[in-house]
């Protein structure tokens, strides 16, 4: 466990406070703008109680403050953790080669797989807003009926997204993704670093989980190179003519 100083603790607190203020301000602005627009545009929205509309504004600000404070906290911790920036040249080249070998559709699928739960939440929010806009035009429904009907529409779209997410989960379980993946990496025996070979690698559950493995591999490679250099020097010394 790393022991932080009072100065680092104060800097971290200031960064978290800064992120919270920025996120809270943006969230409040978006929430207030959304409420004002909804009140002006939709009659059903104007029938909502003032406490409920106030809750929408304040919850938007709270959500923004929490998210951005967390981001600034993680960013500060990563920037002050020397282990986080440890990546040898071979690892960087392998990651670059893997990304370049993927097609655009594969990159899109990977993005959807990694952000599946965020997509579910965002789709529910978006579908709820879209459904409210659609049913808000119906003059023959009460506010309660419009909310119920909008929720049904939103649940239908969210269910479709959940089914797609379940398909991702099933595919990952069958292929072993999420734990181990077969990827294309640079051949360590290729001096030009152009040849790609298949390698089964462990997918980290959190960033830096397998960092120690990279450090051990890099140290072993350094020791092996030193040993090889010593052997070459010994051979050259043995072949040199005696003075």
C-alpha positions as CSV (number, residue, x, y, z in Angstrom):
1,X,0.0,0.0,0.0
2,X,1.3,3.4,-0.9
3,X,1.5,6.0,1.9
4,X,0.6,9.4,0.6
5,X,1.8,12.7,2.0
6,X,-0.4,15.5,3.3
7,X,0.4,17.5,0.1
8,X,-0.7,14.6,-2.1
9,X,-3.8,14.2,-0.1
10,X,-4.6,17.9,-0.4
11,X,-3.9,17.8,-4.2
12,X,-6.1,14.8,-4.6
13,X,-8.9,16.4,-2.7
14,X,-8.6,19.6,-4.8
15,X,-8.7,17.5,-8.0
16,X,-11.8,15.6,-6.9
17,X,-13.5,18.9,-5.8
18,X,-12.6,20.5,-9.2
19,X,-14.1,17.5,-11.1
20,X,-17.2,17.5,-8.9
21,X,-17.8,21.2,-9.5
22,X,-17.3,20.9,-13.2
23,X,-19.5,17.9,-13.5
24,X,-22.1,19.3,-11.2
25,X,-22.3,22.5,-13.1
26,X,-22.6,20.8,-16.4
27,X,-25.2,18.4,-15.0
28,X,-27.2,21.2,-13.5
29,X,-27.1,23.2,-16.8
30,X,-28.2,20.2,-18.8
31,X,-30.9,19.2,-16.4
32,X,-32.3,22.8,-16.2
33,X,-32.1,23.2,-19.9
34,X,-33.9,19.9,-20.4
35,X,-36.7,20.8,-17.9
36,X,-37.2,24.3,-19.5
37,X,-37.3,22.8,-23.0
38,X,-39.7,20.1,-21.9
39,X,-42.0,22.5,-20.1
40,X,-42.1,24.8,-23.1
41,X,-42.5,22.1,-25.7
42,X,-44.7,19.4,-24.1
43,X,-48.0,19.9,-22.3
44,X,-47.6,16.6,-20.5
45,X,-44.3,17.7,-19.1
46,X,-45.8,21.0,-17.8
47,X,-48.3,18.9,-15.8
48,X,-45.5,17.4,-13.7
49,X,-45.3,18.7,-10.2
50,X,-42.7,21.3,-9.3
51,X,-40.9,19.1,-6.8
52,X,-40.5,16.4,-9.5
53,X,-39.1,18.8,-12.0
54,X,-36.7,20.1,-9.3
55,X,-35.7,16.5,-8.6
56,X,-34.8,16.1,-12.3
57,X,-32.5,19.1,-12.2
58,X,-30.8,18.3,-9.0
59,X,-30.3,14.7,-9.8
60,X,-28.7,15.6,-13.1
61,X,-26.3,17.8,-11.2
62,X,-25.6,15.1,-8.6
63,X,-25.0,12.5,-11.3
64,X,-22.6,14.8,-13.1
65,X,-20.7,15.7,-10.0
66,X,-20.2,12.0,-9.0
67,X,-19.1,10.9,-12.4
68,X,-16.6,13.7,-13.0
69,X,-15.3,13.7,-9.4
70,X,-14.5,10.0,-9.9
71,X,-12.8,10.6,-13.3
72,X,-10.6,13.3,-11.8
73,X,-9.7,11.1,-8.9
74,X,-8.7,8.2,-11.1
75,X,-6.8,10.5,-13.4
76,X,-4.8,12.0,-10.5
77,X,-4.0,8.5,-9.1
78,X,-2.8,7.3,-12.5
79,X,-0.7,10.3,-13.1
80,X,1.1,9.9,-9.8
81,X,1.5,6.1,-10.0
82,X,4.8,5.2,-11.8
83,X,3.7,1.6,-12.1
84,X,0.8,2.7,-14.3
85,X,3.0,4.1,-16.9
86,X,5.2,1.1,-17.1
87,X,4.9,-0.5,-20.6
88,X,8.0,-1.7,-22.4
89,X,8.5,-1.1,-26.1
90,X,7.5,-4.6,-27.1
91,X,4.1,-4.4,-25.3
92,X,3.4,-1.1,-27.0
93,X,4.2,-2.5,-30.4
94,X,2.0,-5.5,-29.7
95,X,-0.9,-3.4,-28.8
96,X,-0.5,-1.2,-31.8
97,X,-0.3,-4.2,-34.1
98,X,-3.4,-5.8,-32.6
99,X,-5.4,-2.6,-33.2
100,X,-4.1,-2.2,-36.7
101,X,-5.0,-5.8,-37.6
102,X,-8.7,-5.3,-36.7
103,X,-11.3,-4.2,-39.2
104,X,-13.7,-1.3,-38.5
105,X,-16.5,-3.7,-37.8
106,X,-14.4,-5.6,-35.3
107,X,-13.5,-2.4,-33.5
108,X,-17.1,-1.4,-33.4
109,X,-18.1,-4.8,-31.9
110,X,-15.3,-4.6,-29.4
111,X,-16.5,-1.1,-28.4
112,X,-20.1,-2.4,-28.0
113,X,-18.8,-5.4,-25.9
114,X,-16.8,-3.2,-23.6
115,X,-19.5,-0.6,-23.1
116,X,-22.5,-2.9,-23.1
117,X,-23.9,-1.8,-19.8
118,X,-23.5,1.9,-20.5
119,X,-25.3,1.4,-23.8
120,X,-28.2,-0.3,-21.9
121,X,-28.6,2.6,-19.5
122,X,-28.2,5.3,-22.2
123,X,-30.7,3.5,-24.5
124,X,-33.3,3.4,-21.7
125,X,-32.9,7.1,-21.0
126,X,-33.0,8.0,-24.7
127,X,-36.0,5.7,-25.4
128,X,-37.9,7.1,-22.5
129,X,-37.4,10.7,-23.8
130,X,-38.4,9.6,-27.3
131,X,-41.4,7.8,-26.1
132,X,-42.5,10.8,-24.0
133,X,-42.2,13.0,-27.0
134,X,-44.3,10.6,-29.1
135,X,-47.1,10.1,-26.6
136,X,-47.1,13.7,-25.6
137,X,-48.8,14.6,-28.9
138,X,-51.9,12.5,-28.0
139,X,-54.5,14.9,-26.6
140,X,-56.8,12.2,-25.4
141,X,-54.5,10.6,-22.8
142,X,-54.0,11.9,-19.2
143,X,-50.5,12.6,-17.9
144,X,-50.4,9.3,-16.0
145,X,-51.5,7.3,-19.1
146,X,-48.8,9.0,-21.1
147,X,-46.1,8.2,-18.6
148,X,-47.3,4.5,-18.5
149,X,-47.4,4.2,-22.3
150,X,-44.0,5.9,-22.6
151,X,-42.5,3.5,-20.1
152,X,-43.9,0.5,-22.0
153,X,-42.3,1.8,-25.3
154,X,-39.0,2.4,-23.4
155,X,-39.0,-1.0,-21.9
156,X,-39.5,-2.6,-25.3
157,X,-36.4,-1.0,-26.7
158,X,-34.4,-1.6,-23.6
159,X,-35.4,-5.3,-23.7
160,X,-34.1,-5.5,-27.3
161,X,-30.8,-4.0,-26.1
162,X,-30.7,-6.4,-23.2
163,X,-31.2,-9.3,-25.6
164,X,-28.2,-8.1,-27.6
165,X,-26.2,-7.7,-24.4
166,X,-27.1,-11.3,-23.4
167,X,-25.9,-12.5,-26.9
168,X,-22.5,-10.8,-26.2
169,X,-22.3,-12.5,-22.8
170,X,-23.1,-15.9,-24.3
171,X,-20.6,-15.5,-27.1
172,X,-18.0,-14.4,-24.6
173,X,-18.7,-17.4,-22.4
174,X,-18.3,-19.8,-25.3
175,X,-15.2,-18.2,-26.7
176,X,-13.6,-17.6,-23.3
177,X,-13.4,-13.9,-23.8
178,X,-13.3,-11.9,-20.7
179,X,-10.8,-14.3,-19.2
180,X,-8.5,-15.5,-22.0
181,X,-8.4,-14.3,-25.6
182,X,-6.4,-15.5,-28.6
183,X,-4.9,-12.4,-30.2
184,X,-2.3,-11.6,-32.8
185,X,1.0,-10.3,-31.4
186,X,4.4,-9.6,-32.7
187,X,6.8,-12.5,-32.9
188,X,9.5,-11.8,-30.3
189,X,12.0,-13.7,-32.4
190,X,11.5,-11.5,-35.4
191,X,14.2,-8.8,-35.3
192,X,12.2,-6.6,-37.7
193,X,9.1,-6.8,-35.5
194,X,6.8,-7.3,-38.5
195,X,5.7,-11.0,-38.2
196,X,2.5,-11.6,-36.3
197,X,1.7,-14.9,-34.4
198,X,-1.3,-16.1,-32.4
199,X,-1.0,-15.9,-28.6
200,X,-3.5,-16.7,-25.9
201,X,-3.4,-13.8,-23.3
202,X,-5.3,-13.1,-20.1
203,X,-7.7,-10.2,-20.3
204,X,-7.3,-7.9,-17.3
205,X,-10.3,-7.5,-15.0
206,X,-8.9,-4.1,-14.0
207,X,-6.1,-1.9,-15.4
208,X,-2.7,-3.0,-14.3
209,X,-3.7,-6.5,-13.1
210,X,-1.0,-8.2,-15.2
211,X,1.5,-5.4,-14.9
212,X,3.8,-7.6,-12.8
213,X,4.0,-10.2,-15.6
214,X,5.2,-7.5,-18.0
215,X,7.8,-6.4,-15.5
216,X,9.1,-10.0,-14.9
217,X,9.2,-10.7,-18.7
218,X,11.1,-7.4,-19.3
219,X,13.6,-8.2,-16.5
220,X,14.1,-11.8,-17.7
221,X,14.7,-10.4,-21.2
222,X,17.2,-7.9,-19.9
223,X,19.1,-10.6,-18.0
224,X,19.1,-12.9,-21.0
225,X,20.5,-10.1,-23.2
226,X,23.3,-9.4,-20.6
227,X,24.2,-13.1,-20.5
228,X,24.3,-13.2,-24.2
229,X,26.6,-10.2,-24.4
230,X,28.9,-11.6,-21.7
231,X,29.2,-14.9,-23.7
232,X,30.0,-13.0,-26.9
233,X,32.7,-11.0,-25.0
234,X,34.2,-14.2,-23.6
235,X,34.3,-15.8,-27.0
236,X,36.0,-12.7,-28.5
237,X,38.5,-12.6,-25.6
238,X,39.3,-16.3,-26.0
239,X,39.9,-15.9,-29.7
240,X,42.1,-12.8,-29.3
241,X,45.9,-13.6,-29.7
242,X,47.9,-13.4,-26.6
243,X,50.1,-10.3,-26.3
